[in-house]
Each structure stands twice: as C-alpha cells, then as structure tokens.
Amino acid sequence: MTKLDTYKLLNLIENVYPLVTFKNDTVLRWMACCELMDYGIVFKKLALHMRKNPYPPTFDEILINSSGSGSYFGWMDEYSIRAKNVAPRKNAWFKEDKF
C-alpha cells in the first residue's frame, strides 16, 4: 500500500468519525506499517468495522490480526493461491489406481 492509500484510509476515518483527529506520530505509524499491507484487504476490514462499531477503530483492529502479526495479510493471499493450485492435482491423484 502506498502512502497515498494510507492517507485515504485515515481521511475516511476522520470523515466518518468527526471527533477523531490524527496526530503526526499516528499518521507516521500507520504509513510505516501499511507499506506491506494490501489496500483492498485493509479497506474491507475498515468498512466492516465502520458498519459494526459506532467508535473509531484502533490501529490493531484494522492492521493486525488476532495472532499479533501484521504479515498475516500477505500470508493469507499466498496460502489461498497455493490452495487453489493444489486442489485439482490432489483430486486427480486420488482418482488414479495406484493402490
């Protein structure tokens, strides 16, 4: 995610929650941590949070998963791609009469 994408997310949070104003330290923290994140996934989590909660999200709620690592987003994408590629080969292997 680029710095512009991060700025868009923070601007959206400030527009939805009018009592929220980000300080420079907070903006820099978000920009530093969002470089490795996927904008689409973070935006979906933010949108889901805004639908469910009347209070602004915390940094951890949007960017970090329950295990506490921010690299979760990239790992999940890689896993889902690998799972799609493995499933057809696995089914073909079980159909063969090798036993």
N, C-alpha and C positions, 0 to 999 in steps of 0.2 A: 504494500500500500504506500502511496506517495504522501508527502507532507500535505499536499492539497486535499487528498482524500480524507486525511485525518482532520484537517481544518473543517471540511464539510460536515463530518460527524459531530465535532464539537459545536459547530454553529447550529446544527439541528437540535442538539441537546439544549443549547441556550434558548432557542426559539420555542421549543415545546415546554420547557420548564423555565418560566420567566424569572424566577428568583435565583437561578443559577448564573454565576459569573465565574469564568475560569481565570486563574492567575497564571502568570508566565511559567512558573515551575510546573504547574499541572499540564499546560499545553506542551511543554518540552518533554515531560514524561510520556505523554500519550504519543507524541511524534517519534520518540526513541523506541518505544515498544511496538508501535504499529508497523514498522518497516517490514517485518517478516510476516505480517498477517495478510489475509485475503480480504479485500474491501467488501466483497459480496457477503461473506460469512459474518463479518463483524456487523455489517449493516443489518442483516437479518436478525442477529441477536439483539441489536439495539431496537429494532422495530418491534420485536416480540416483547421486549422489556417495557417499551412505551405503551403497548396495548394492555399489559397486565398490571403495571405499577403506576400509581399516581406520583411516586417520588423519583427523582433523577437517579440514574444508575451510578454505581461506583465503578471505579477503574477495573476492579477484579471481576465484577459481574459481566462485563462486556468482553474483556480481553483474555481472561484466564479461566480455564475450565476447572472442574472440581478437584482435579489432581494437583493443581497449582502450577502447571507449566504452560507457558504461552505458546510453545511449539506444537501444541495439540492440533491447531488448525491445519498446518501443513501435513502432519502425520495422518490425519483423518482423510485428507484428499488422496494421499498416496495409497493408503490402505484400500479405499473404495475403488481406485483404478485397478489395483492389483487383484482385488476380489472379482471384479468383472471379467478380467482376463483369465483367471484360473478356473472359474466355474464351468465353462464349456469343455475345457480339457479334462477336468475331473469327471464329468459325466460321460465323456467318451471313453475314458479309461475303465470305468465300471461296466460299460456295455460289452467290452471285449471279453472273449472266453479264454482268459489266461490262467484260470484256476484249475 
